[in-house]
Amino acid sequence: MNYINPSNNKNSYDKIKDIQIQIMGTFISDNSIWKEATRKYKGEISEYFNNPKIVEIILDKGKLYDFNFEKLLDGLDNLEQKKFLRELYFKNCEKNEEIVSVKDRWRVVDQYFVELKREVIRGKSAIIINEIKEAEKRGDKEELKRLTSKLKMFACSCFYARNSIEYNC
């Protein structure tokens, strides 16, 4: 389930992108969390990150450069990417000074993934609602039944994502 932004407005705030960037910043600013979190959240990163460049940096280049930020920068050719990553790195290093314990940093990472999952589900639900409206206009009862069932599944998963528990609907 790759996220598709339901908004047609290119200028609208993209909360999912913001969360993804915050996750990436948290990772690159702490090598040990980056390494362990890519193992723990590899499936979620692959499923919920819609930007292949972010996925490549977090997963592929992270592993290639031993989850070391300086090595990552040395391996990148794109100056814009380097500049963006440096700014993100320093911004998150400042946050890390405020969040001293590793346990608290992990809470932040875990919370980002809960938020990301919730927002992806919310975006998918919006798409399904639009599809339901179209099916209603066409009078397609079978499609309406299928989409309503699908929406219930997303509503259930959104509830459980919000409450940080696994779901089985």
Rosetta blueprint (number, residue, H / E / L):
1 M L
2 N L
3 Y L
4 I L
5 N L
6 P L
7 S L
8 N L
9 N L
10 K L
11 N L
12 S L
13 Y L
14 D L
15 K H
16 I H
17 K H
18 D H
19 I H
20 Q H
21 I H
22 Q H
23 I H
24 M H
25 G H
26 T H
27 F H
28 I H
29 S L
30 D L
31 N H
32 S H
33 I H
34 W H
35 K H
36 E H
37 A H
38 T H
39 R H
40 K H
41 Y L
42 K H
43 G H
44 E H
45 I H
46 S H
47 E H
48 Y H
49 F L
50 N L
51 N L
52 P H
53 K H
54 I H
55 V H
56 E H
57 I H
58 I H
59 L H
60 D H
61 K H
62 G H
63 K H
64 L H
65 Y L
66 D L
67 F L
68 N L
69 F H
70 E H
71 K H
72 L H
73 L H
74 D H
75 G H
76 L L
77 D L
78 N L
79 L H
80 E H
81 Q H
82 K H
83 K H
84 F H
85 L H
86 R H
87 E H
88 L H
89 Y H
90 F H
91 K H
92 N H
93 C H
94 E H
95 K H
96 N H
97 E H
98 E H
99 I L
100 V L
101 S L
102 V H
103 K H
104 D H
105 R H
106 W H
107 R H
108 V H
109 V H
110 D H
111 Q H
112 Y H
113 F H
114 V H
115 E H
116 L H
117 K H
118 R H
119 E H
120 V H
121 I H
122 R H
123 G H
124 K H
125 S H
126 A H
127 I H
128 I H
129 I H
130 N H
131 E H
132 I H
133 K H
134 E H
135 A H
136 E H
137 K H
138 R H
139 G L
140 D L
141 K H
142 E H
143 E H
144 L H
145 K H
146 R H
147 L H
148 T H
149 S H
150 K H
151 L H
152 K H
153 M H
154 F H
155 A H
156 C H
157 S H
158 C H
159 F H
160 Y H
161 A H
162 R H
163 N L
164 S L
165 I L
166 E L
167 Y L
168 N L
169 C L
